[in-house]
Amino acid sequence: AACVTANATQVMQAYVGNEWRKVNWADKVGYGENGVGFRVGEGIWATVTAIDPQPLVIADANTGNAVWIGRIEEHGQPAWAAVTVNSAGKQVGGVEALVRRKEYGVPYAEPAGAPSFAELPKAQRTSWLAMEKLVDGFYGALNAHDGKLPKGLSAECKWTVNGQALGAWAAPRDGDALQWI
């Protein structure tokens, strides 16, 4: 996990000033931004002027992936970034950046107004496998359109992204099924 975290940190620090040559790249590298393939050194490599000094970094040694989540600045303008860095041994084998800029509109929250969370003690953390099952259950229920809640999800569940409400479970009316609105 430490190696994967170090690779993610190295990539993020290299964004500032377009210093991509300083990253320990694997022989073959995949790179994309917002679902579009780019060459390393293009895209936000040319625009990032600062990165969050206290990002959330989640590393998974089992998959070799780390996700860096935090605020970036592009020429002084704030944006949110979630950057997945894949490690190929001690080298970086792939990067996928998801950037949400203010001008894109909803869902967007000003970086200064975003919530912050304390790190949970290891005994209270949910395993990645359990989280994966919960997420799969949520999206499975959402896509099934059958009104059934996935196991472990409250009927008062609300879905927000970057502080913007995207939906909630609606209470059933006279014979109707519970549904996502």
C-alpha angles and dihedrals in degrees: 000000000000092000092048091048091049091053091051091048091048092052093048093048090049092056089070106085094003092273095159092138089070092064118100096238126190118236092261119036134181118207132179143159124208090347096309123113117239137171115255107264095037130092116020090003085080097044110040111105099166141011132209111276091211108036127165107252119188115188127190113192090188093064098026090236131129126185119209112198122184150093123305130183123222109198087335096310115120123238136162120244134191108187122185114203119193118205123214097196107301092340132081110253101175145001130198116185124195111193126187115194126194095241090061089073125209127048093042132114126191108259091233091058098048121116121252125212132205118233112262120233111254092251091061098046123109115232118247090243092054091047091050090053091049093050092046089049092050095050091041091056091044092052096041093066089202098121095242120134117228115245112278096019119118122227085234091061116138126191119218132170120194089348094306119119112237100174150317139213110269119219113247120257123214101323096339120129123246107267142186114247 
